[in-house]
Amino acid sequence: MRINGHSHLLPYPEQIPDFMRDNEIFWIDKDRRYMLQKGWKRPVTDSSFFLEEKLEWMDRNKIDHAVILNLSQLYGNGLRITDMKKVLRFQNDFNADVQRDHGDRFTCGFVVHAGFVQGAIWEIERCVNELGLKVLCLPTHYMDTIGVWRTIFEKETEPLLECANDLGLAVEVHPYDGEKFIKLENVSWRFHLVWMLAQCADAYHFYTLNGYHEKFPNIRTCFAHGGQLAHISLGRRIQGFDGRPDLFEGKVHPRSAVGHPNIFFDTLVHDVDSLDLMVKRGGTNSIFVGLDDPYPLGEMESESQSSYPGKLLDLCVQRGVINQSQHDAMWCDNVLSWLGEETGKALKERLQKVQSQD
């Protein structure tokens, strides 16, 4: 079985509430060519952004199941609280509908805003207990109630992790909005190509320094895009921790998180050497396939890049970075481990039943 642990889905234009379009928060043009926000637009680069086309794309590429994350444009940062609550509820209800109607093909995530902790806890409980969603999507950084940007993993947000821990959730940490707090000109796609990876590494830095991988043993946290810079920066973090202990009083040594069974990374690092480093750092059990489809930085069909979904793992087998058994586990069992025993077991049984019927 092949399960894609990192996928995205756009609503059809007519599914987006009028208030989001009227207030220029987020919408899709009627021709499905662009996704838009006030002062921003991005081309819809593949028809598989949408549900029916996504299903066809999955069938064509022999992908049995996908984990649908929330849209980064709907984190709600900077919105008035009333708009933010409605936007996040729309996203979560949309994902819940997709999972309810197509549970054999999709497991869907939900999103909360960490700046409003009690409201976020209520939304977590609603999404889990009423909507049946079990994947909590968090941004690497969020804007607090006084307009300050903060990492998602800090003392103020611990109640969210406590709630997720009590409910045994899978957690996905994804970067976005870097151009809003990193004071550089937005040119040459630098925030997607460089700074998103730094945002992931920053979130990982504080997740592990605060010892949340041990403090909250019932959650399994995945860092998107392979947490790429988190691996290459390990030596520097250890050097800093050991060289300036005065700056890390009460913190946990970076080595403690390496290879931890509750920390996961997807495979979306684009080259064999990067994935090789991930394997050498923490083994293969913590890595699962994430295609980030259908974004152009995802692993999509591309003649110019001679690419296709799953190419990187195939190359890793060819070059001896992983063996075929590890390759297969990254496509299936490792994703199920991240989703959790209860969710993973139910999903595996459902997929096996569908395959036997086919």
C-alpha positions as CSV (number, residue, x, y, z in Angstrom):
1,M,0.0,0.0,0.0
2,R,1.1,3.5,-0.8
3,I,0.1,6.3,1.6
4,N,1.1,10.0,1.0
5,G,1.6,11.6,4.4
6,H,1.7,15.3,3.1
7,S,-1.0,16.4,0.7
8,H,-3.1,19.5,0.2
9,L,-6.6,20.1,-1.2
10,L,-8.3,23.3,-2.3
11,P,-12.1,23.9,-2.0
12,Y,-13.9,24.4,-5.3
13,P,-14.5,28.2,-5.8
14,E,-18.2,27.8,-5.0
15,Q,-17.5,26.1,-1.7
16,I,-15.7,29.2,-0.3
17,P,-17.9,31.3,1.9
18,D,-18.8,34.8,0.6
19,F,-17.4,36.6,3.6
20,M,-13.9,35.2,2.8
21,R,-14.1,36.6,-0.8
22,D,-15.8,39.8,0.2
23,N,-13.1,40.6,2.8
24,E,-10.3,39.4,0.5
25,I,-9.2,36.8,3.0
26,F,-9.0,33.9,0.6
27,W,-10.8,32.8,-2.6
28,I,-10.4,30.9,-5.9
29,D,-11.3,32.6,-9.2
30,K,-14.2,31.0,-11.0
31,D,-11.9,29.6,-13.7
32,R,-9.8,27.8,-11.1
33,R,-6.7,29.4,-12.4
34,Y,-5.6,31.4,-9.2
35,M,-5.9,31.3,-5.5
36,L,-6.1,34.8,-4.1
37,Q,-5.8,36.9,-1.0
38,K,-5.7,40.7,-0.7
39,G,-2.6,41.9,-2.6
40,W,-1.5,38.3,-3.4
41,K,-2.3,35.6,-5.9
42,R,-0.8,32.3,-6.8
43,P,-1.4,30.2,-9.9
44,V,-3.3,26.9,-9.5
45,T,-0.6,24.8,-11.1
46,D,-2.3,21.5,-11.3
47,S,-5.9,20.4,-11.5
48,S,-5.3,17.9,-8.7
49,F,-5.7,20.8,-6.3
50,F,-9.4,19.9,-6.4
51,L,-11.1,16.8,-5.0
52,E,-12.3,14.8,-8.1
53,E,-9.1,15.6,-10.0
54,K,-7.1,14.7,-6.9
55,L,-8.7,11.2,-6.8
56,E,-7.9,10.7,-10.5
57,W,-4.3,11.8,-9.9
58,M,-4.0,9.4,-7.0
59,D,-5.3,6.5,-9.1
60,R,-3.0,7.4,-12.0
61,N,0.0,7.3,-9.6
62,K,-1.1,4.3,-7.6
63,I,-1.5,6.2,-4.4
64,D,-4.0,4.4,-2.1
65,H,-4.5,7.1,0.5
66,A,-3.4,10.6,1.4
67,V,-3.2,12.7,4.6
68,I,-4.7,16.1,3.7
69,L,-3.2,19.0,5.7
70,N,-4.7,22.4,6.1
71,L,-4.0,25.2,3.7
72,S,-1.2,27.4,5.0
73,Q,-3.1,30.5,3.7
74,L,-5.7,29.7,6.3
75,Y,-3.6,29.9,9.5
76,G,-5.5,33.0,10.4
77,N,-2.5,35.2,11.4
78,G,-3.3,38.9,11.5
79,L,-7.1,38.5,11.1
80,R,-9.6,39.9,13.5
81,I,-10.6,37.3,16.0
82,T,-14.2,36.9,14.6
83,D,-12.9,36.4,11.1
84,M,-10.1,34.1,12.2
85,K,-12.6,31.8,14.0
86,K,-14.9,31.6,11.0
87,V,-11.9,31.0,8.6
88,L,-10.5,28.2,10.7
89,R,-13.9,26.6,11.3
90,F,-14.5,26.6,7.5
91,Q,-11.2,24.9,6.9
92,N,-11.8,22.3,9.5
93,D,-15.4,21.6,8.5
94,F,-14.3,21.3,4.9
95,N,-11.6,18.8,5.8
96,A,-14.0,16.9,8.0
97,D,-16.5,16.6,5.1
98,V,-13.7,15.3,2.8
99,Q,-12.7,12.6,5.4
100,R,-16.4,11.7,6.0
101,D,-17.2,11.3,2.4
102,H,-13.9,9.7,1.3
103,G,-12.5,8.1,4.4
104,D,-11.0,5.2,2.3
105,R,-8.9,7.8,0.4
106,F,-8.2,10.6,2.8
107,T,-7.2,11.2,6.4
108,C,-7.6,15.0,7.1
109,G,-6.0,17.4,9.5
110,F,-7.4,20.5,11.3
111,V,-5.9,23.8,12.4
112,V,-6.1,26.1,15.4
113,H,-4.7,29.5,16.2
114,A,-2.2,29.3,19.1
115,G,-2.7,33.0,20.0
116,F,-6.0,32.2,21.6
117,V,-5.2,29.2,23.7
118,Q,-8.6,28.4,25.3
119,G,-10.4,28.8,22.1
120,A,-7.9,26.6,20.4
121,I,-8.4,23.9,23.0
122,W,-12.2,24.1,22.4
123,E,-11.6,23.7,18.7
124,I,-9.3,20.8,19.1
125,E,-11.9,19.0,21.2
126,R,-14.6,19.8,18.7
127,C,-12.6,18.6,15.7
128,V,-11.6,15.3,17.5
129,N,-14.8,14.5,19.3
130,E,-17.4,15.8,16.8
131,L,-15.7,15.7,13.5
132,G,-13.5,12.7,14.0
133,L,-10.2,14.4,12.9
134,K,-7.0,13.1,14.5
135,V,-4.2,15.2,12.9
136,L,-3.5,18.6,14.4
137,C,-1.8,21.0,12.0
138,L,0.3,23.7,13.6
139,P,2.3,26.5,11.9
140,T,6.0,26.8,12.8
141,H,5.2,30.4,14.0
142,Y,2.2,32.4,14.8
143,M,1.2,36.0,15.6
144,D,0.1,36.5,19.2
145,T,-2.6,38.8,20.4
146,I,-0.3,41.9,20.5
147,G,1.1,41.3,17.1
148,V,4.4,39.6,18.1
149,W,5.6,36.6,16.1
150,R,6.4,33.6,18.2
151,T,7.5,30.0,17.7
152,I,4.7,27.5,18.1
153,F,6.6,25.6,20.8
154,E,6.9,27.6,24.0
155,K,5.4,27.7,27.5
156,E,2.4,29.7,26.4
157,T,1.3,27.0,24.0
158,E,1.9,24.0,26.3
159,P,-1.8,23.7,27.1
160,L,-2.4,22.9,23.4
161,L,0.2,20.1,23.5
162,E,-1.3,18.8,26.8
163,C,-4.7,18.6,25.1
164,A,-3.2,16.9,22.0
165,N,-1.4,14.5,24.3
166,D,-4.5,13.6,26.3
167,L,-6.2,12.9,22.9
168,G,-3.2,11.0,21.5
169,L,-3.1,13.1,18.3
170,A,-0.6,13.2,15.4
171,V,0.8,16.7,15.0
172,E,2.0,18.2,11.7
173,V,4.3,21.3,11.9
174,H,4.4,23.3,8.7
175,P,6.0,26.7,7.8
176,Y,4.4,29.7,6.2
177,D,4.2,33.5,6.5
178,G,8.0,34.0,6.8
179,E,7.8,37.1,4.6
180,K,5.6,38.8,7.3
181,F,8.3,38.7,10.0
182,I,11.6,38.1,8.3
183,K,12.6,41.6,7.0
184,L,13.9,40.8,3.6
185,E,12.6,41.7,0.2
186,N,10.4,38.9,-1.2
187,V,12.3,38.0,-4.4
188,S,13.4,34.8,-6.1
189,W,11.0,32.7,-4.0
190,R,13.5,33.0,-1.1
191,F,10.9,32.4,1.6
192,H,9.8,29.1,0.1
193,L,13.3,27.9,-1.0
194,V,15.3,28.9,2.1
195,W,13.4,30.5,4.9
196,M,10.6,27.8,5.1
197,L,13.3,25.3,5.9
198,A,14.8,27.6,8.5
199,Q,11.4,28.0,10.1
200,C,11.0,24.2,10.4
201,A,14.5,24.0,12.0
202,D,13.6,26.8,14.4
203,A,10.4,25.0,15.5
204,Y,12.3,21.8,15.9
205,H,15.0,23.6,17.9
206,F,12.4,24.7,20.6
207,Y,10.4,21.5,20.5
208,T,13.4,19.5,21.4
209,L,15.1,22.1,23.7
210,N,11.9,22.2,25.8
211,G,11.8,18.4,25.9
212,Y,8.3,18.1,24.5
213,H,9.2,14.8,22.8
214,E,9.5,13.4,26.3
215,K,7.0,15.6,28.2
216,F,4.1,14.7,25.9
217,P,4.7,11.0,25.0
218,N,1.2,10.4,23.5
219,I,1.7,12.8,20.5
220,R,3.7,12.1,17.4
221,T,5.1,15.2,15.8
222,C,6.1,15.5,12.1
223,F,8.2,18.3,10.8
224,A,7.3,19.1,7.2
225,H,9.7,19.3,4.3
226,G,12.0,16.8,6.0
227,G,12.8,19.3,8.7
228,Q,15.7,19.7,6.4
229,L,17.9,22.3,8.2
230,A,17.2,20.6,11.5
231,H,19.5,17.8,10.4
232,I,22.3,19.8,9.0
233,S,22.4,22.1,12.0
234,L,22.5,19.4,14.7
235,G,26.3,19.7,15.2
236,R,26.1,23.5,15.6
237,R,23.2,23.2,18.1
238,I,25.2,20.7,20.2
239,Q,28.3,23.0,20.0
240,G,26.2,25.9,21.2
241,F,24.5,24.0,24.0
242,D,27.8,22.7,25.3
243,G,29.7,25.9,24.8
244,R,27.2,28.3,26.3
245,P,25.3,26.4,29.0
246,D,24.3,29.7,30.6
247,L,22.0,30.3,27.7
248,F,20.2,26.9,28.0
249,E,19.4,26.6,31.7
250,G,16.6,24.2,32.2
251,K,16.7,23.0,28.6
252,V,17.2,19.5,27.1
253,H,20.3,18.5,25.2
254,P,19.8,18.4,21.4
255,R,21.2,14.8,21.3
256,S,18.2,13.5,23.3
257,A,15.8,14.0,20.4
258,V,17.9,12.3,17.7
259,G,16.1,9.1,16.5
260,H,13.3,9.6,19.1
261,P,10.3,7.4,18.1
262,N,7.8,10.2,18.5
263,I,9.5,12.6,16.1
264,F,8.9,12.2,12.4
265,F,9.9,13.8,9.1
266,D,8.5,13.6,5.6
267,T,10.6,12.7,2.6
268,L,10.2,16.0,0.8
269,V,13.9,17.1,0.6
270,H,14.3,16.7,-3.2
271,D,17.7,15.0,-3.3
272,V,19.3,11.7,-2.2
273,D,22.1,13.2,-0.2
274,S,19.6,15.1,2.0
275,L,17.6,12.0,2.7
276,D,20.8,10.0,3.3
277,L,21.7,12.5,6.1
278,M,18.2,12.0,7.6
279,V,18.7,8.3,7.6
280,K,22.1,8.5,9.1
281,R,20.9,10.9,11.8
282,G,17.8,9.1,13.0
283,G,17.3,5.9,11.1
284,T,14.5,5.1,8.7
285,N,11.5,4.4,11.0
286,S,10.9,8.2,11.6
287,I,10.7,9.0,7.9
288,F,7.6,8.7,5.7
289,V,6.5,9.7,2.2
290,G,5.3,13.3,1.9
291,L,4.7,14.5,-1.6
292,D,3.4,18.1,-0.9
293,D,1.2,17.6,-3.9
294,P,0.1,19.4,-5.9
295,Y,2.3,22.4,-5.2
296,P,5.2,22.9,-7.7
297,L,7.7,22.3,-4.9
298,G,6.0,19.0,-4.3
299,E,7.0,15.7,-5.9
300,M,4.9,15.9,-9.0
301,E,5.1,14.7,-12.6
302,S,7.5,17.0,-14.4
303,E,9.3,16.4,-17.7
304,S,11.7,19.3,-17.1
305,Q,12.8,17.7,-13.8
306,S,12.3,14.1,-15.1
307,S,10.3,13.6,-11.9
308,Y,7.3,11.6,-10.7
309,P,5.7,10.9,-7.3
310,G,8.0,8.6,-5.4
311,K,11.1,9.2,-7.5
312,L,13.3,10.2,-4.6
313,L,12.7,7.0,-2.7
314,D,13.3,4.9,-5.8
315,L,16.6,6.7,-6.3
316,C,17.5,6.1,-2.7
317,V,17.0,2.4,-3.2
318,Q,19.0,2.4,-6.4
319,R,21.9,4.2,-4.7
320,G,21.8,2.0,-1.6
321,V,20.7,4.6,0.9
322,I,17.7,2.5,1.9
323,N,16.7,-1.1,1.0
324,Q,13.4,-2.1,-0.5
325,S,11.8,-3.0,2.8
326,Q,12.6,0.4,4.2
327,H,11.3,2.0,1.0
328,D,8.0,0.1,1.5
329,A,7.7,1.1,5.2
330,M,8.2,4.8,4.3
331,W,5.2,4.4,1.9
332,C,3.0,2.7,4.5
333,D,3.9,1.5,8.0
334,N,5.8,4.6,9.0
335,V,2.9,6.9,8.1
336,L,0.6,4.6,10.1
337,S,3.0,4.9,13.1
338,W,2.8,8.7,12.9
339,L,-1.0,8.6,12.8
340,G,-1.1,6.5,15.9
341,E,-2.0,2.9,16.8
342,E,-5.8,3.3,16.8
343,T,-6.0,5.5,13.7
344,G,-3.3,3.5,11.9
345,K,-4.8,0.1,12.6
346,A,-8.3,1.2,11.5
347,L,-6.9,2.7,8.3
348,K,-4.8,-0.3,7.5
349,E,-7.7,-2.6,7.9
350,R,-9.9,-0.4,5.7
351,L,-7.3,-0.2,3.0
352,Q,-6.7,-3.9,3.0
353,K,-10.5,-4.5,2.7
354,V,-10.6,-2.2,-0.3
355,Q,-7.6,-3.9,-1.9
356,S,-9.1,-7.3,-1.4
357,Q,-12.3,-6.1,-3.1
358,D,-10.3,-4.8,-6.0
